[in-house]
Amino acid sequence: MWAPGDLVVASTEGVDVRFAGVEITAEIPEHIERAPGERGIRVHLACVTSPATMELHVNYMKALEAWGEQRKMHGSDKVGRPPVMPGDVVLSVVKANITDNHDTEYLLVAGRVAGTGSEWDGSWVFVPEPPAGVKHLTIEFTLNGELTGKSCRVQLD
């Protein structure tokens, strides 16, 4: 596998996001309506812990505490949704595009992000899994839909 030397594929909100791995034949989440037994590709991302992540976490915890106080005072139907986790804010705008040497069309079907405290990570699931004969995948990373210039080549044979 070839990947950027530092594995950082995007930066947003002052936070570096790194490529954390790929599963070539990943299970599809059950809530996604796909054929039974269908498998796909899962791309993993993680935020690099830094002073920026710590500051975003502290600000989130303050906002969450304030939201909780408002909820106690005014009721849950009056205060709206809780603040968005900082890991969600950072990782939701970083995506991947997958291509291969057979021009297979890979479709993003699921994703998840999480992150408060020190572990901010996300993963994106694409279908189909690489068909027979595919020799390599190229994963290009985007930030807000624009290519970041970082990519990874995964050799399959």
N, CA, C and O of each residue as an XYZ file, in Angstrom:
628
protein
N       0.856     -1.177      0.000
C       0.000      0.000      0.000
C       0.892      1.226      0.000
O       1.889      1.273      0.722
N       0.544      2.215     -0.802
C       1.218      3.504     -0.784
C       0.274      4.500     -0.142
O      -0.911      4.538     -0.470
N       0.795      5.308      0.776
C      -0.016      6.335      1.443
C       0.872      7.543      1.691
O       2.097      7.424      1.670
N       0.265      8.718      1.928
C       1.076      9.892      2.247
C       1.994      9.584      3.423
O       1.598      8.877      4.349
N       3.219     10.109      3.394
C       4.212      9.819      4.424
C       3.736     10.103      5.829
O       4.019      9.325      6.741
N       3.022     11.193      6.030
C       2.539     11.527      7.373
C       1.106     11.057      7.595
O       0.572     11.197      8.695
N       0.484     10.504      6.567
C      -0.888     10.008      6.585
C      -1.938     11.094      6.777
O      -3.130     10.784      6.779
N      -1.542     12.362      6.938
C      -2.522     13.450      7.052
C      -3.082     13.722      5.661
O      -2.335     14.012      4.726
N      -4.413     13.625      5.535
C      -5.060     13.766      4.235
C      -5.891     15.033      4.117
O      -6.295     15.411      3.017
N      -6.154     15.702      5.255
C      -6.937     16.942      5.245
C      -6.739     17.655      6.574
O      -6.355     17.048      7.574
N      -7.009     18.954      6.562
C      -7.007     19.755      7.791
C      -8.223     20.664      7.755
O      -8.494     21.311      6.743
N      -8.955     20.712      8.861
C     -10.124     21.572      8.971
C     -10.340     21.940     10.429
O     -10.040     21.147     11.322
N     -10.855     23.127     10.674
C     -11.082     23.618     12.034
C      -9.794     23.589     12.851
O      -9.839     23.489     14.078
N      -8.637     23.676     12.172
C      -7.352     23.619     12.863
C      -6.920     22.221     13.251
O      -5.942     22.055     13.980
N      -7.637     21.207     12.773
C      -7.368     19.819     13.149
C      -6.906     19.035     11.917
O      -7.522     19.109     10.854
N      -5.811     18.284     12.078
C      -5.352     17.393     11.020
C      -6.129     16.087     11.083
O      -6.373     15.545     12.161
N      -6.515     15.587      9.907
C      -7.226     14.315      9.791
C      -6.310     13.364      9.035
O      -5.802     13.690      7.962
N      -6.107     12.179      9.612
C      -5.199     11.227      8.980
C      -5.951     10.003      8.470
O      -6.992      9.618      9.003
N      -5.396      9.411      7.435
C      -5.879      8.140      6.917
C      -5.483      7.076      7.933
O      -4.305      6.940      8.262
N      -6.469      6.315      8.435
C      -6.199      5.350      9.501
C      -6.330      3.901      9.043
O      -6.122      2.985      9.839
N      -6.667      3.682      7.787
C      -6.718      2.318      7.286
C      -7.876      2.067      6.348
O      -8.752      2.912      6.163
N      -7.857      0.879      5.756
C      -8.907      0.481      4.826
C      -9.162     -1.012      4.998
O      -8.225     -1.801      5.121
N     -10.434     -1.392      5.006
C     -10.840     -2.799      4.995
C     -11.382     -3.071      3.598
O     -12.346     -2.440      3.166
N     -10.765     -4.000      2.903
C     -11.140     -4.251      1.515
C     -12.444     -5.029      1.409
O     -13.209     -4.796      0.473
N     -12.724     -5.933      2.322
C     -13.984     -6.676      2.280
C     -14.706     -6.494      3.609
O     -14.730     -7.400      4.443
N     -15.280     -5.342      3.795
C     -15.956     -4.993      5.047
C     -17.427     -5.378      4.991
O     -18.041     -5.391      3.924
N     -17.979     -5.688      6.153
C     -19.414     -5.936      6.248
C     -20.168     -4.622      6.090
O     -19.693     -3.567      6.510
N     -21.337     -4.697      5.485
C     -22.198     -3.533      5.301
C     -23.076     -3.410      6.551
O     -23.625     -4.414      7.005
N     -23.224     -2.206      7.119
C     -24.110     -2.063      8.280
C     -25.512     -2.592      7.963
O     -26.026     -2.392      6.863
N     -26.121     -3.266      8.938
C     -27.409     -3.923      8.717
C     -28.529     -2.976      8.319
O     -29.440     -3.376      7.595
N     -28.481     -1.722      8.777
C     -29.581     -0.799      8.473
C     -29.551     -0.295      7.028
O     -30.492      0.363      6.584
N     -28.490     -0.595      6.302
C     -28.385     -0.199      4.895
C     -29.057     -1.279      4.053
O     -28.752     -2.462      4.201
N     -29.958     -0.881      3.181
C     -30.690     -1.844      2.359
C     -29.823     -2.300      1.193
O     -29.791     -1.674      0.133
N     -29.126     -3.397      1.416
C     -28.276     -3.998      0.393
C     -28.597     -5.488      0.334
O     -29.274     -6.014      1.218
N     -28.121     -6.160     -0.687
C     -28.356     -7.599     -0.830
C     -27.701     -8.351      0.330
O     -26.616     -7.979      0.775
N     -28.360     -9.411      0.821
C     -27.774    -10.196      1.914
C     -26.378    -10.698      1.537
O     -26.167    -11.214      0.440
N     -25.445    -10.541      2.451
C     -24.083    -11.014      2.221
C     -23.214    -10.073      1.411
O     -22.022    -10.329      1.242
N     -23.793     -8.980      0.900
C     -22.981     -8.042      0.123
C     -21.925     -7.417      1.031
O     -22.189     -7.100      2.191
N     -20.749     -7.249      0.488
C     -19.651     -6.662      1.242
C     -19.147     -5.443      0.488
O     -19.471     -5.240     -0.682
N     -18.355     -4.641      1.171
C     -17.856     -3.427      0.554
C     -16.479     -3.063      1.067
O     -15.738     -3.909      1.567
N     -16.154     -1.801      0.937
C     -14.862     -1.253      1.352
C     -15.127     -0.234      2.452
O     -16.014      0.610      2.322
N     -14.359     -0.314      3.531
C     -14.494      0.659      4.626
C     -13.182      1.435      4.737
O     -12.109      0.853      4.903
N     -13.294      2.771      4.641
C     -12.144      3.663      4.788
C     -12.218      4.298      6.170
O     -13.247      4.857      6.550
N     -11.123      4.210      6.919
C     -11.068      4.749      8.283
C     -10.251      6.039      8.325
O      -9.191      6.138      7.707
N     -10.761      7.022      9.062
C     -10.071      8.291      9.289
C      -9.995      8.543     10.791
O     -10.822      8.043     11.552
N      -9.004      9.317     11.211
C      -8.888      9.688     12.625
C      -8.282     11.078     12.716
O      -7.442     11.459     11.900
N      -8.715     11.824     13.712
C      -8.141     13.147     13.952
C      -6.860     13.004     14.765
O      -6.748     12.133     15.628
N      -5.910     13.863     14.477
C      -4.657     13.892     15.220
C      -4.885     14.738     16.468
O      -5.247     15.910     16.369
N      -4.673     14.146     17.640
C      -4.851     14.879     18.894
C      -3.843     16.018     18.962
O      -2.654     15.834     18.701
N      -4.341     17.200     19.316
C      -3.502     18.399     19.317
C      -4.123     19.432     20.247
O      -5.213     19.207     20.774
N      -3.448     20.563     20.456
C      -4.080     21.635     21.228
C      -5.424     22.069     20.626
O      -6.340     22.438     21.361
N      -5.545     22.025     19.298
C      -6.811     22.410     18.656
C      -7.932     21.447     19.032
O      -9.048     21.887     19.311
N      -7.657     20.137     19.047
C      -8.707     19.183     19.424
C      -9.085     19.364     20.888
O     -10.255     19.259     21.254
N      -8.090     19.635     21.716
C      -8.378     19.839     23.141
C      -9.240     21.080     23.353
O     -10.167     21.067     24.162
N      -8.931     22.155     22.622
C      -9.725     23.382     22.740
C     -11.155     23.158     22.241
O     -12.113     23.591     22.883
N     -11.298     22.489     21.111
C     -12.637     22.190     20.594
C     -13.418     21.325     21.579
O     -14.621     21.513     21.760
N     -12.732     20.384     22.209
C     -13.393     19.528     23.196
C     -13.863     20.341     24.400
O     -14.997     20.178     24.853
N     -13.003     21.213     24.921
C     -13.371     22.047     26.075
C     -14.567     22.926     25.720
O     -15.512     23.035     26.502
N     -14.532     23.552     24.544
C     -15.647     24.406     24.115
C     -16.937     23.597     23.967
O     -18.016     24.069     24.327
N     -16.824     22.393     23.443
C     -17.993     21.521     23.302
C     -18.569     21.176     24.673
O     -19.783     21.238     24.870
N     -17.709     20.815     25.615
C     -18.189     20.438     26.948
C     -18.883     21.619     27.631
O     -19.889     21.434     28.317
N     -18.352     22.826     27.449
C     -19.006     24.020     28.007
C     -20.379     24.221     27.367
O     -21.361     24.490     28.059
N     -20.440     24.089     26.046
C     -21.716     24.264     25.336
C     -22.713     23.176     25.736
O     -23.905     23.450     25.873
N     -22.236     21.957     25.923
C     -23.109     20.861     26.333
C     -23.648     21.095     27.742
O     -24.820     20.843     28.019
N     -22.785     21.576     28.622
C     -23.218     21.886     29.988
C     -24.260     23.003     29.982
O     -25.268     22.915     30.684
N     -24.022     24.055     29.190
C     -24.979     25.165     29.095
C     -26.306     24.676     28.514
O     -27.373     25.074     28.981
N     -26.242     23.823     27.509
C     -27.451     23.252     26.920
C     -28.223     22.458     27.974
O     -29.446     22.566     28.069
N     -27.498     21.655     28.769
C     -28.135     20.872     29.822
C     -28.822     21.750     30.854
O     -29.914     21.427     31.321
N     -28.187     22.858     31.211
C     -28.793     23.792     32.169
C     -30.061     24.419     31.583
O     -31.077     24.531     32.268
N     -29.995     24.821     30.329
C     -31.168     25.399     29.661
C     -32.303     24.375     29.589
O     -33.475     24.719     29.744
N     -31.947     23.144     29.357
C     -32.943     22.070     29.284
C     -33.639     21.887     30.631
O     -34.855     21.706     30.696
N     -32.851     21.938     31.702
C     -33.434     21.816     33.049
C     -34.380     22.976     33.335
O     -35.453     22.787     33.907
N     -33.973     24.180     32.933
C     -34.760     25.378     33.232
C     -36.019     25.483     32.379
O     -37.076     25.869     32.877
N     -35.912     25.142     31.093
C     -36.999     25.426     30.154
C     -37.676     24.189     29.561
O     -38.701     24.313     28.890
N     -37.122     23.010     29.796
C     -37.691     21.792     29.226
C     -37.040     21.427     27.908
O     -36.589     22.297     27.163
N     -36.995     20.143     27.626
C     -36.275     19.668     26.442
C     -36.910     20.115     25.132
O     -36.212     20.240     24.125
N     -38.217     20.358     25.124
C     -38.868     20.782     23.886
C     -38.601     22.245     23.555
O     -38.932     22.688     22.455
N     -38.014     23.007     24.468
C     -37.775     24.440     24.254
C     -36.333     24.775     23.866
O     -36.074     25.880     23.388
N     -35.396     23.856     24.059
C     -33.982     24.215     23.865
C     -33.353     23.643     22.602
O     -32.199     23.948     22.302
N     -34.070     22.839     21.871
C     -33.507     22.301     20.638
C     -32.536     21.165     20.890
O     -32.475     20.593     21.978
N     -31.796     20.865     19.874
C     -30.861     19.739     19.923
C     -29.597     20.119     20.684
O     -29.255     21.299     20.771
N     -28.903     19.129     21.232
C     -27.636     19.415     21.910
C     -26.583     19.853     20.893
O     -26.755     19.642     19.693
N     -25.497     20.460     21.366
C     -24.440     20.865     20.432
C     -23.846     19.645     19.716
O     -23.859     18.531     20.240
N     -23.338     19.880     18.535
C     -22.745     18.815     17.727
C     -21.350     18.502     18.266
O     -20.576     19.404     18.586
N     -21.044     17.201     18.361
C     -19.715     16.794     18.823
C     -18.651     17.350     17.887
O     -18.856     17.370     16.674
N     -17.528     17.799     18.415
C     -16.494     18.380     17.556
C     -15.927     17.385     16.549
O     -15.569     17.770     15.436
N     -15.842     16.122     16.922
C     -15.369     15.126     15.965
C     -16.276     15.030     14.757
O     -15.808     14.789     13.644
N     -17.575     15.216     14.966
C     -18.539     15.204     13.871
C     -18.318     16.412     12.963
O     -18.327     16.289     11.738
N     -18.122     17.575     13.576
C     -17.893     18.801     12.798
C     -16.669     18.637     11.901
O     -16.708     18.989     10.722
N     -15.591     18.106     12.457
C     -14.334     17.973     11.712
C     -14.428     16.874     10.659
O     -14.117     17.107      9.491
N     -14.852     15.689     11.061
C     -14.784     14.535     10.165
C     -15.891     14.482      9.124
O     -15.705     13.862      8.077
N     -17.025     15.104      9.372
C     -18.134     15.000      8.419
C     -17.837     15.673      7.086
O     -18.512     15.388      6.097
N     -16.859     16.547      7.033
C     -16.537     17.241      5.782
C     -15.373     16.597      5.031
O     -15.023     17.035      3.935
N     -14.774     15.558      5.616
C     -13.673     14.841      4.965
C     -14.231     13.529      4.428
O     -14.778     12.720      5.177
N     -14.088     13.333      3.141
C     -14.624     12.127      2.501
C     -13.536     11.490      1.634
O     -12.422     12.001      1.527
N     -13.891     10.364      1.023
C     -12.970      9.652      0.142
C     -13.672      9.315     -1.167
O     -14.875      9.057     -1.197
N     -12.905      9.322     -2.237
C     -13.358      8.826     -3.538
C     -12.495      7.619     -3.866
O     -11.274      7.673     -3.720
N     -13.113      6.534     -4.307
C     -12.370      5.316     -4.622
C     -12.502      5.011     -6.103
O     -13.596      5.049     -6.665
N     -11.370      4.709     -6.729
C     -11.338      4.253     -8.118
C     -10.448      3.011     -8.180
O      -9.701      2.720     -7.246
N     -10.540      2.282     -9.301
C      -9.675      1.118     -9.491
C      -9.288      1.001    -10.959
O      -9.701      1.810    -11.791
N      -8.490     -0.017    -11.263
C      -8.003     -0.206    -12.627
C      -9.043     -0.830    -13.555
O      -8.735     -1.087    -14.719
N     -10.262     -1.081    -13.080
C     -11.354     -1.597    -13.917
C     -12.484     -0.589    -14.080
O     -13.535     -0.922    -14.628
N     -12.280      0.637    -13.613
C     -13.302      1.689    -13.678
C     -14.602      1.295    -12.975
O     -15.689      1.659    -13.423
N     -14.488      0.558    -11.886
C     -15.653      0.193    -11.079
C     -16.214      1.454    -10.435
O     -15.457      2.322    -10.001
N     -17.536      1.556    -10.374
C     -18.159      2.688     -9.688
C     -18.419      2.294     -8.242
O     -19.236      1.413     -7.969
N     -17.722      2.949     -7.315
C     -17.893      2.685     -5.885
C     -18.826      3.737     -5.312
O     -18.612      4.938     -5.482
N     -19.866      3.272     -4.630
C     -20.911      4.134     -4.100
C     -20.802      4.211     -2.580
O     -20.749      3.183     -1.905
N     -20.767      5.424     -2.046
C     -20.779      5.629     -0.601
C     -22.172      5.295     -0.083
O     -23.152      5.910     -0.503
N     -22.273      4.312      0.838
C     -23.584      3.895      1.339
C     -23.761      4.123      2.832
O     -24.888      4.100      3.325
N     -22.688      4.341      3.550
C     -22.813      4.526      4.999
C     -21.567      5.209      5.538
O     -20.501      5.189      4.922
N     -21.730      5.797      6.675
C     -20.599      6.403      7.363
C     -20.952      6.634      8.808
O     -22.124      6.649      9.186
N     -19.935      6.813      9.604
C     -20.158      7.149     11.003
C     -18.970      7.959     11.482
O     -17.829      7.731     11.077
N     -19.263      8.901     12.344
C     -18.219      9.694     12.982
C     -18.531      9.764     14.466
O     -19.689      9.709     14.880
N     -17.488      9.884     15.245
C     -17.650      9.998     16.690
C     -16.502     10.825     17.219
O     -15.427     10.878     16.621
N     -16.738     11.459     18.330
C     -15.603     12.141     18.902
C     -15.902     13.188     19.922
O     -16.339     14.292     19.597
N     -15.669     12.842     21.140
C     -15.458     13.788     22.221
C     -14.245     13.238     22.946
O     -13.840     12.106     22.681
N     -13.668     13.984     23.829
C     -12.470     13.498     24.500
C     -11.328     13.376     23.521
O     -11.124     14.261     22.690
N     -10.574     12.282     23.607
C      -9.354     12.182     22.815
C      -9.502     11.408     21.518
O      -8.684     11.583     20.615
N     -10.505     10.566     21.390
C     -10.626      9.725     20.202
C     -11.682     10.270     19.247
O     -12.880     10.160     19.508
N     -11.241     10.847     18.160
C     -12.161     11.305     17.122
C     -11.878     10.466     15.895
O     -10.786     10.537     15.332
N     -12.845      9.673     15.474
C     -12.618      8.848     14.302
C     -13.886      8.732     13.477
O     -14.984      9.053     13.933
N     -13.707      8.273     12.277
C     -14.830      8.089     11.375
C     -14.514      7.011     10.369
O     -13.355      6.646     10.173
N     -15.552      6.502      9.734
C     -15.344      5.547      8.653
C     -16.460      5.708      7.631
O     -17.585      6.085      7.958
N     -16.113      5.413      6.391
C     -17.054      5.506      5.275
C     -17.092      4.148      4.597
O     -16.048      3.540      4.361
N     -18.297      3.667      4.281
C     -18.466      2.357      3.650
C     -18.931      2.555      2.208
O     -19.868      3.305      1.933
N     -18.249      1.862      1.298
C     -18.537      1.934     -0.135
C     -18.879      0.539     -0.651
O     -18.366     -0.457     -0.140
N     -19.738      0.465     -1.654
C     -20.023     -0.788     -2.352
C     -19.790     -0.557     -3.834
O     -19.916      0.565     -4.325
N     -19.452     -1.621     -4.537
C     -19.288     -3.005     -4.115
C     -17.886     -3.239     -3.544
O     -17.064     -2.325     -3.494
N     -17.628     -4.478     -3.115
C     -16.245     -4.822     -2.810
C     -15.532     -4.937     -4.157
O     -16.193     -5.129     -5.178
N     -14.218     -4.827     -4.187
C     -13.522     -4.873     -5.482
C     -13.825     -6.173     -6.235
O     -13.690     -7.261     -5.675
N     -14.234     -6.062     -7.499
C     -14.509     -7.265     -8.283
C     -13.224     -8.047     -8.582
O     -12.117     -7.520     -8.463
N     -13.394     -9.302     -8.967
C     -12.251    -10.136     -9.350
C     -11.466     -9.435    -10.455
O     -12.047     -8.821    -11.350
N     -10.169     -9.532    -10.383
C      -9.311     -8.944    -11.403
C      -8.833     -7.542    -11.096
O      -7.916     -7.052    -11.755
N      -9.429     -6.881    -10.114
C      -8.953     -5.544     -9.740
C      -7.589     -5.693     -9.079
O      -7.426     -6.472     -8.140
N      -6.615     -4.943     -9.575
C      -5.246     -5.048     -9.066
C      -4.928     -3.998     -8.009
O      -4.104     -4.231     -7.124
N      -5.582     -2.841     -8.103
C      -5.305     -1.798     -7.106
C      -6.488     -0.847     -6.977
O      -7.284     -0.684     -7.902
N      -6.580     -0.229     -5.812
C      -7.535      0.841     -5.550
C      -6.756      2.125     -5.357
O      -5.641      2.113     -4.835
N      -7.341      3.227     -5.777
C      -6.801      4.541     -5.455
C      -7.859      5.261     -4.635
O      -9.006      5.398     -5.060
N      -7.461      5.719     -3.461
C      -8.365      6.456     -2.575
C      -7.891      7.900     -2.563
O      -6.778      8.194     -2.127
N      -8.745      8.802     -3.045
C      -8.449     10.235     -3.019
C      -9.344     10.875     -1.970
O     -10.511     10.507     -1.827
N      -8.795     11.827     -1.242
C      -9.519     12.435     -0.134
C     -10.014     13.821     -0.507
O      -9.353     14.562     -1.235
N     -11.207     14.160      0.014
C     -11.805     15.463     -0.260
C     -12.120     16.177      1.048
O     -12.320     15.554      2.091
N     -12.157     17.486      0.960
C     -12.569     18.342      2.069
C     -13.639     19.265      1.518
O     -13.374     20.053      0.610
N     -14.842     19.175      2.060
C     -15.984     19.941      1.547
C     -16.166     19.734      0.047
O     -16.494     20.673     -0.678
N     -15.954     18.505     -0.414
C     -16.164     18.160     -1.812
C     -15.012     18.463     -2.746
O     -15.070     18.104     -3.922
N     -13.963     19.115     -2.258
C     -12.803     19.463     -3.086
C     -11.643     18.524     -2.777
O     -11.365     18.245     -1.610
N     -10.964     18.036     -3.812
C      -9.810     17.163     -3.602
C      -8.754     17.865     -2.761
O      -8.488     19.053     -2.947
N      -8.153     17.121     -1.831
C      -7.105     17.690     -0.970
C      -5.719     17.541     -1.582
O      -4.761     18.148     -1.101
N      -5.602     16.740     -2.636
C      -4.289     16.472     -3.216
C      -3.597     15.291     -2.556
O      -2.477     14.943     -2.930
N      -4.244     14.672     -1.584
C      -3.679     13.499     -0.907
C      -4.416     12.259     -1.388
O      -5.633     12.275     -1.570
N      -3.664     11.187     -1.590
C      -4.264      9.942     -2.044
C      -3.479      8.760     -1.492
O      -2.385      8.907     -0.946
N      -4.070      7.597     -1.651
C      -3.467      6.351     -1.190
C      -3.739      5.298     -2.253
O      -4.854      5.197     -2.765
N      -2.733      4.527     -2.579
C      -2.917      3.431     -3.534
C      -2.795      2.121     -2.768
O      -1.817      1.895     -2.056
N      -3.797      1.263     -2.921
C      -3.829     -0.024     -2.234
C      -3.669     -1.123     -3.280
O      -4.527     -1.292     -4.146
N      -2.580     -1.861     -3.197
C      -2.302     -2.958     -4.119
C      -3.072     -4.186     -3.645
O      -2.975     -4.554     -2.474
N      -3.834     -4.826     -4.528
C      -4.657     -5.964     -4.139
C      -4.079     -7.304     -4.565
O      -4.493     -8.338     -4.042
N      -3.149     -7.314     -5.485
C      -2.619     -8.616     -5.934
C      -1.234     -8.861     -5.414
O      -0.644     -9.904     -5.696
